[in-house]
Amino acid sequence: MMLPENLMSLIRQGEGLTVEFKKSKTDITKDVYDTVCSFSNREGGHIFLGVKDNGAILGVDKDCVEQMKKNFVTTINNESKIYPPLYLTPEEYEVDGRILLYIYVPVGKTVYRNAGRIFDRNNESDIDITNNADMVFNLYARKQSTYFVNKVYPAIPVSSLRHDLMDRARRMTRVNNEHHPWVDMTDEEMLRSCGLILEDPETNKEGITLAAILLFGTDNRIMSVLPQHKTDAIFRVFNVDRYDDRDVVITNLIESYDRLMEFGKKHLNDVFTLDGIQRVSARDKILREIISNLLMHRDFSSGYVPKLVIERDKIITENANLAHGHGNLNLKTFRPFAKNPPIAKVFREIGLADELGSGMRNSYKYTKLYSGGEPIFTEADVFTTVIPLSEAATATVGPTTRGTTQATTQGTTQAELSKKDKALVNILLKHPDYTQTKLADELGWDINTVKYYMNKLKKNAVIQRHGTSQNGYWKVLFKG
């Protein structure tokens, strides 16, 4: 049988993540089974026997074809070799009078081993990851049907979560639906409706999930259950060796969204854009999509620090990812996959995200309006988004020289204080002697949130401390 054109085109493309060539002229070489294992563990793939690494077709010995096929089928059904056993059959094709064997390996539903070793695919190589605990953990995470954020904590009561955040979530739902069910629910009922209270299948005990803690937990509680949780926001336009501004965000996902949006608005100009005849803030639309994606769809089990980086000509986001494919995503053909459904559900309900897949479409639409370019979304173990920027986006934002960083930032911030900035300033005008602990109590904020905004106001010369930490007071220099 002649080789079909679709398989011939794979040979022309060369080796890669899902294509492997093996000489194997007279026998099945041992490394073929490494490839079978790695393909099963990653995205599946195509193995061609009788083809050199450069794509040249050598063919296999005609007298050995049947024995090679028999040996392959016997080996992959042997539990001591491939576990669990696979049921694959090599197909025989002819090209220019030469015979080659073709094996299609589908994606496995579980983790496969070859002679007790675990292999994963990386570009065109089969990697033995058996002794790499992190890579093995990530492989099992890709295969399992449960989600890391559904881990249950029976010992942590609902009362330990932040009631003010849940109240805020209720208010946010009313923007789009005045009669939203959450409005009349208790905190516990609201959490149950989102799947944030589950039963631990191992202990049969009920409790709040990791997702609930990430959304509504105090900073200390989040750090106790997930110490690697944080997001790094970096502005790097003038000092390209390090950075011009930075905010390491270590708080719940809802307030992380606020901080990252504020950071983006601080450093990106709101360029005039029209959607039809209506003016829109393309900057805000883009930030909303990429920041919500960065927070919702990351792999929380990974220690990789998610990043939002603003450079002169682009915005880059990076986050650890349980990949369901590799390479750049195509707007017309990509298939959205829910990474953390409980978190995504809450973000949709409170208006920080829309239906699955809409973020990519909106990013394309508003990037064209904002800069005239097209975003790039790359699916891999680290998911990357690149939003191209025009010169106007960062031209007048940030310091013109390193020496004027404080003055420029100060001018930008003073022109537009955020709601939280103003809330702090208003209290300090009435109670200049308040400590940060007292401010946290008065506002119902976490102490780390108060510290962040106080430091920001001090840095931008909005407030100034007079006297000692015990007996001093705050002076408001700029009222907004």
PyMOL commands that set and color helices and strands:
alter all, ss='L'
color gray80, all
select helices_A, chain A and resi 5-13+31-41+62-76+133-143+148-150+158-160+163-176+181-184+187-193+210-216+219-225+253-267+282-296+341-349+358-370+391-394+402-415+419-430+436-443+447-459
alter helices_A, ss='H'
color red, helices_A
select strands_A, chain A and resi 19-22+45-49+82-83+91-95+98-105+113-114+117-122+125-128+152-153+197-199+206-209+231-236+245-249+273-275+278-280+307-311+314-320+327-328+376-379+382-388+463-466+473-476
alter strands_A, ss='S'
color yellow, strands_A
deselect
rebuild
show_as cartoon
